[in-house]
Amino acid sequence: MSEGCGIALTMLIIDDDERYVDALFRDARRAGIRLLHAGSLEEGKLVVEGVDGAGICGVILDVECYKRRDDATPDSSFIIAATKYFTEKAPHLPVVALTGVQALFDRYVKDFAGIWQVYKKGRDESAMFAHLRQRALELEWVKVAGRYPDVFRVVDTYLGADTRQALMDCLLTMDDGTPARIRGNLANLRSIQEKLYIVLHRHRPDMVPRRFIYYEHGDQPLKSVNVAAILEHLKGNFDMRRQQIQGEVFLHYRSPLYRFSELVYRVSSDGIHAIDEDSADKPTRYTVQAVANALLELVLWFGRVAGEGSIECTGVR
């Protein structure tokens, strides 16, 4: 793990020298950095614009590399094309250039002065990773992930890049009091809760039976999730009038976790309706913050029970 941050930092390297990159992976791990590798600019764009793109917090560019995956030789214009792409697509990301050729190093140190740092292969790797780590830790979303490392470990393990981005967007903007942002955040939080139960069904079908998750055809695409029925099932279908439990209890109806589950479901749904219907009693940014913090507790609970399900199914965590 990197210093000052409870999560590994994910960075992209675009370099056609696979042997060098393999060796660099070890240096990166020691620096608390997880490297993603692309052998050409074309492949690098696919990574940046794919499911892993939102988690990238730094880029390393070989100064001469393939522009397209089917190129026969490295292209000297690669670095210009890459500079244009990352300047336009991800201007917030720290980017460095790397070369093992002394003449190219001397040239690009001058060309990129005041723009990017240029490093020499076989000599400057430690300095390069130190620089990238320092710059990455200045990014706002990295700071947020560092404040909730236990939550994002669960999200990254089980819930995927889309859920990670939705949660990150909410945590970054939950102080925003505009109605559009409040509505968007409440919708995101409700969708994340639904995703928890969809994934929990795969790990613990006893906790979330198949009958509560509806699909158009087969297993895809998802149509809807009956959160109300799932919550009833989790508390053992407790009959309040008779004070009787009618099934297995996974969450006691008076437990904080059950209350948090209800809060996320009911307050997010009712808050969205209040905004859409222009109710006098609309949710505020504090509503979003309350729901978000309740959801974080649910994510940690989900991680525990999903992990138990993995042990039962596979024998390993």
Residue pairs with C-beta under 8 A, 6 or more apart in sequence:
1 7
1 8
1 32
2 8
2 9
2 31
2 32
2 33
2 133
2 137
3 32
3 133
4 137
4 146
5 32
5 137
5 142
5 145
5 146
5 149
6 145
6 146
6 149
6 150
7 145
7 146
7 149
7 152
7 153
8 32
8 33
8 34
9 32
9 33
9 34
9 57
9 58
9 132
9 133
9 136
9 137
9 142
10 33
10 34
10 35
10 36
10 52
10 55
10 56
10 57
11 28
11 33
11 34
11 35
11 36
11 56
11 57
11 58
11 59
11 60
11 132
11 136
12 35
12 36
12 37
12 38
12 44
12 47
12 48
12 56
12 58
12 59
12 60
13 21
13 24
13 35
13 36
13 37
13 38
13 59
13 60
13 61
13 62
14 38
14 39
14 40
14 41
14 43
14 44
14 59
14 60
14 61
14 62
14 65
14 82
15 21
15 37
15 39
15 60
15 61
15 62
15 65
15 98
16 39
16 40
16 62
16 65
16 66
16 74
17 62
18 37
18 39
20 100
20 121
21 35
21 37
24 35
24 125
25 35
27 125
27 126
27 129
28 34
28 35
28 129
31 126
31 129
31 130
31 133
32 133
33 58
33 129
33 132
33 133
36 47
36 52
36 56
38 44
38 46
38 47
39 65
39 66
39 69
40 65
40 66
40 67
40 68
40 69
40 71
41 65
41 66
41 67
41 68
41 78
41 81
41 82
41 85
42 66
42 67
42 68
42 69
43 69
44 82
45 85
45 89
47 53
47 56
48 56
48 89
48 90
49 89
51 160
51 161
51 162
52 161
53 161
54 161
54 164
54 165
54 168
55 156
55 161
55 164
56 90
56 93
57 93
57 94
57 136
57 139
57 141
57 142
58 93
58 94
58 95
58 96
58 132
58 133
58 135
58 136
59 86
59 90
59 93
59 94
59 95
59 96
60 95
60 96
60 97
60 98
60 128
60 132
61 78
61 79
61 82
61 95
61 96
61 97
61 98
62 74
62 78
62 97
62 98
62 99
63 78
63 79
63 97
63 98
63 99
63 101
63 104
63 108
63 118
64 74
64 75
64 76
64 78
64 79
64 99
64 101
64 104
65 74
65 75
65 78
65 79
65 82
66 73
66 74
66 75
66 78
67 75
67 77
67 78
67 81
79 97
79 108
83 116
86 93
86 95
92 139
94 131
94 132
94 135
94 136
95 116
96 116
96 117
96 118
96 119
96 128
96 131
96 132
97 108
97 112
97 116
97 117
97 118
97 119
98 118
98 119
98 120
98 121
98 128
99 105
99 108
99 118
99 119
99 120
99 121
100 120
100 121
100 122
102 120
105 118
105 120
108 118
109 118
112 118
117 128
117 131
119 125
119 127
119 128
136 142
137 143
137 146
140 172
141 168
141 172
144 168
144 171
144 172
145 152
145 168
148 171
148 296
150 300
150 303
151 167
151 296
151 299
151 300
152 164
152 167
153 303
154 299
154 300
154 302
154 303
154 306
155 163
155 164
155 167
155 299
156 164
157 303
158 199
158 203
158 302
158 303
158 306
159 192
159 195
159 196
159 199
163 192
163 195
166 188
166 191
166 192
167 188
167 192
167 295
167 299
169 185
169 188
170 185
170 188
170 189
170 288
170 292
171 292
173 181
173 185
174 185
174 285
174 288
174 289
174 292
175 285
175 289
176 182
176 185
176 285
177 284
177 285
179 275
179 282
182 271
182 275
182 282
182 283
182 284
182 285
182 287
182 288
183 271
183 272
183 275
183 276
185 288
185 292
186 267
186 268
186 271
186 272
186 283
186 287
186 288
186 291
187 268
187 272
189 264
189 268
189 288
189 291
189 292
189 295
190 264
190 265
190 268
190 269
190 272
192 295
192 299
193 227
193 261
193 264
193 265
193 268
193 295
193 298
194 225
194 227
196 298
196 299
196 302
197 208
197 212
197 213
197 225
197 227
197 230
198 208
198 213
198 222
198 225
199 302
199 306
200 207
200 208
200 302
200 305
200 306
200 309
201 207
201 208
201 209
201 210
201 212
201 213
203 305
203 306
203 309
203 310
203 313
204 305
204 306
204 308
204 309
206 248
207 233
207 234
207 250
207 305
208 230
208 233
209 233
212 225
212 226
212 229
212 230
212 233
213 222
213 225
213 226
214 222
214 223
214 224
214 225
214 226
215 221
215 222
215 223
216 222
216 223
227 265
228 265
231 258
231 261
231 262
231 265
232 238
233 247
233 250
234 250
234 251
234 258
234 261
235 249
235 250
235 251
235 252
235 253
235 258
236 245
236 246
236 247
236 248
236 249
236 250
236 253
237 245
237 246
237 247
238 244
238 245
238 246
238 249
238 253
239 245
239 246
250 305
251 257
251 258
251 261
252 258
256 297
257 297
257 298
257 301
260 294
260 295
260 297
260 298
261 298
263 290
263 291
263 294
264 291
264 294
264 295
264 298
267 283
267 287
267 290
267 291
268 291
271 282
271 283
271 287
271 291
273 279
274 281
274 282
274 283
275 282
275 283
307 317
310 316
310 317
311 317
